[in-house]
């Protein structure tokens, strides 16, 4: 199902252009990679491989989902063998 971004109000765009975005973590993919959402204008960003933020595209979303699966499998495997 395709997610449709809500239309931005002029105030939200103006606020973020003037003061900057106020990002909150919306999803923790791994310990080091997160997805962020702006509290005011709802723009979505993610961490890249070189440590910068990039806009969350469908390709980044797919990559993050794949990384989350790998991370979950490795955590589960390490906890099972540690006992």
Backbone as CSV, one residue per row, in Angstrom:
resi,resn,N_x,N_y,N_z,CA_x,CA_y,CA_z,C_x,C_y,C_z
1,UNK,0.843,-1.174,0.000,0.000,0.000,0.000,0.886,1.233,0.000
2,UNK,0.589,2.150,-0.881,1.399,3.350,-1.013,0.960,4.399,0.002
3,UNK,1.936,4.941,0.721,1.638,5.947,1.732,1.627,7.323,1.062
4,UNK,0.580,8.069,1.292,0.454,9.404,0.715,0.782,10.422,1.789
5,UNK,1.738,11.311,1.477,2.099,12.353,2.429,0.985,13.387,2.502
6,UNK,0.639,13.836,3.708,-0.404,14.846,3.834,0.095,16.180,3.278
7,UNK,-0.814,16.993,2.738,-0.379,18.291,2.218,0.143,19.168,3.348
8,UNK,1.226,19.862,3.063,1.841,20.702,4.078,1.136,22.045,4.153
9,UNK,0.946,22.505,5.356,0.393,23.833,5.510,1.502,24.833,5.259
10,UNK,1.114,26.016,4.889,2.101,27.068,4.618,2.881,27.405,5.877
11,UNK,2.219,27.323,7.025,2.896,27.637,8.284,3.995,26.626,8.595
12,UNK,3.715,25.328,8.373,4.714,24.289,8.656,5.927,24.466,7.764
13,UNK,5.707,24.738,6.480,6.839,24.949,5.567,7.636,26.172,5.965
14,UNK,6.943,27.237,6.303,7.609,28.472,6.690,8.396,28.280,7.982
15,UNK,7.810,27.599,8.947,8.476,27.344,10.225,9.768,26.563,10.006
16,UNK,9.702,25.480,9.219,10.888,24.654,8.984,11.929,25.384,8.142
17,UNK,11.504,26.225,7.210,12.461,27.004,6.425,13.173,28.028,7.291
18,UNK,12.484,28.589,8.245,13.064,29.644,9.071,13.877,29.079,10.234
19,UNK,13.307,28.141,10.996,13.952,27.610,12.195,14.676,26.283,11.979
20,UNK,14.392,25.597,10.903,14.975,24.271,10.665,14.030,23.184,11.137
21,UNK,14.316,21.980,10.711,13.458,20.847,11.048,13.691,20.402,12.488
22,UNK,12.676,19.806,13.073,12.754,19.246,14.420,12.525,17.739,14.287
23,UNK,13.622,16.996,14.027,13.514,15.566,13.769,13.386,14.767,15.050
24,UNK,12.505,13.790,15.006,12.319,12.809,16.074,12.504,11.423,15.458
25,UNK,13.076,10.489,16.208,13.279,9.129,15.700,11.925,8.451,15.572
26,UNK,11.613,8.008,14.351,10.351,7.313,14.140,10.541,5.799,14.099
27,UNK,11.764,5.349,13.760,12.026,3.909,13.710,13.517,3.681,13.891
28,UNK,13.874,2.742,14.746,15.266,2.338,14.900,15.494,1.100,14.051
29,UNK,16.261,1.249,12.982,16.525,0.134,12.079,17.555,-0.794,12.706
30,UNK,18.699,-0.245,13.106,19.730,-0.970,13.837,20.158,-0.073,14.991
31,UNK,21.251,-0.435,15.648,21.750,0.410,16.726,22.280,1.743,16.203
32,UNK,22.704,1.776,14.939,23.333,2.969,14.386,22.516,3.650,13.294
33,UNK,21.532,2.999,12.752,20.730,3.556,11.659,19.306,3.765,12.159
34,UNK,18.797,4.981,11.925,17.451,5.337,12.367,16.710,6.031,11.232
35,UNK,15.393,6.028,11.327,14.547,6.820,10.441,13.966,7.942,11.278
36,UNK,13.946,9.147,10.723,13.506,10.339,11.435,12.307,10.959,10.718
37,UNK,11.454,11.635,11.488,10.330,12.380,10.943,10.332,13.766,11.575
38,UNK,10.145,14.795,10.747,10.072,16.156,11.264,8.735,16.327,11.982
39,UNK,8.794,16.920,13.149,7.606,17.100,13.978,6.615,18.072,13.334
40,UNK,7.106,19.019,12.538,6.244,20.060,11.990,5.753,19.745,10.582
41,UNK,6.669,19.398,9.668,6.273,19.245,8.265,6.200,17.792,7.805
42,UNK,6.499,16.840,8.677,6.369,15.396,8.420,7.283,14.889,7.311
43,UNK,8.396,15.566,7.045,9.368,15.054,6.085,10.121,13.902,6.746
44,UNK,10.429,12.850,5.985,11.095,11.675,6.528,12.532,11.632,6.034
45,UNK,13.453,11.345,6.952,14.876,11.262,6.642,15.430,9.971,7.236
46,UNK,16.612,9.557,6.758,17.283,8.384,7.282,18.779,8.621,7.283
47,UNK,19.492,7.822,8.068,20.948,7.867,8.075,21.464,7.159,6.831
48,UNK,22.573,7.685,6.269,23.206,7.028,5.132,24.452,6.302,5.606
49,UNK,25.101,5.608,4.682,26.293,4.832,5.019,27.443,5.717,5.478
50,UNK,27.507,6.956,4.984,28.602,7.843,5.372,28.237,8.754,6.539
51,UNK,27.089,8.522,7.181,26.750,9.243,8.396,25.916,10.492,8.218
52,UNK,25.538,10.831,6.999,24.710,12.006,6.758,23.231,11.618,6.712
53,UNK,22.373,12.614,6.750,20.939,12.374,6.607,20.541,12.540,5.148
54,UNK,19.650,11.670,4.686,19.121,11.747,3.326,17.613,11.549,3.399
55,UNK,16.920,12.113,2.414,15.472,11.961,2.389,15.124,10.494,2.171
56,UNK,14.124,10.026,2.894,13.732,8.621,2.869,12.945,8.331,1.594
57,UNK,13.600,7.683,0.638,12.975,7.294,-0.619,12.531,5.838,-0.505
58,UNK,11.735,5.357,-1.453,11.344,3.944,-1.404,12.552,2.996,-1.420
59,UNK,13.614,3.386,-2.113,14.809,2.543,-2.147,15.490,2.483,-0.774
60,UNK,15.619,3.638,-0.097,16.180,3.646,1.249,15.288,2.868,2.207
61,UNK,13.972,2.990,2.046,13.037,2.284,2.922,13.209,0.765,2.767
62,UNK,13.345,0.310,1.529,13.546,-1.112,1.268,14.879,-1.583,1.858
63,UNK,15.924,-0.783,1.696,17.233,-1.123,2.249,17.185,-1.185,3.761
64,UNK,16.508,-0.222,4.400,16.394,-0.214,5.856,15.618,-1.422,6.370
65,UNK,14.571,-1.820,5.660,13.812,-3.009,6.069,14.684,-4.256,6.001
66,UNK,15.497,-4.368,4.939,16.396,-5.501,4.793,17.444,-5.507,5.902
67,UNK,18.029,-4.342,6.200,19.013,-4.248,7.278,18.389,-4.596,8.630
68,UNK,17.154,-4.194,8.860,16.472,-4.509,10.120,16.286,-6.016,10.269
69,UNK,15.949,-6.702,9.173,15.799,-8.159,9.233,17.124,-8.834,9.572
70,UNK,18.205,-8.400,8.923,19.529,-8.969,9.196,19.921,-8.714,10.642
71,UNK,19.716,-7.487,11.108,20.069,-7.123,12.479,19.288,-7.963,13.489
72,UNK,18.004,-8.156,13.233,17.164,-8.944,14.140,17.627,-10.395,14.174
73,UNK,17.963,-10.973,12.999,18.445,-12.351,12.944,19.762,-12.514,13.695
74,UNK,20.672,-11.568,13.515,21.970,-11.663,14.195,21.831,-11.515,15.696
75,UNK,20.978,-10.601,16.127,20.757,-10.439,17.585,20.172,-11.711,18.180
76,UNK,19.194,-12.300,17.491,18.557,-13.513,17.970,19.572,-14.658,18.030
77,UNK,20.428,-14.766,17.013,21.437,-15.826,16.959,22.466,-15.641,18.076
78,UNK,22.927,-14.439,18.323,23.920,-14.184,19.362,23.357,-14.442,20.758
79,UNK,22.108,-14.099,20.996,21.513,-14.340,22.313,21.286,-15.826,22.543
80,UNK,20.988,-16.564,21.491,20.732,-17.991,21.641,22.028,-18.734,21.972
81,UNK,23.156,-18.323,21.400,24.413,-19.015,21.641,25.074,-18.560,22.925
82,UNK,24.689,-17.402,23.455,25.313,-16.875,24.668,24.851,-17.625,25.912
83,UNK,23.737,-18.295,25.863,23.197,-18.983,27.041,23.939,-20.222,27.392
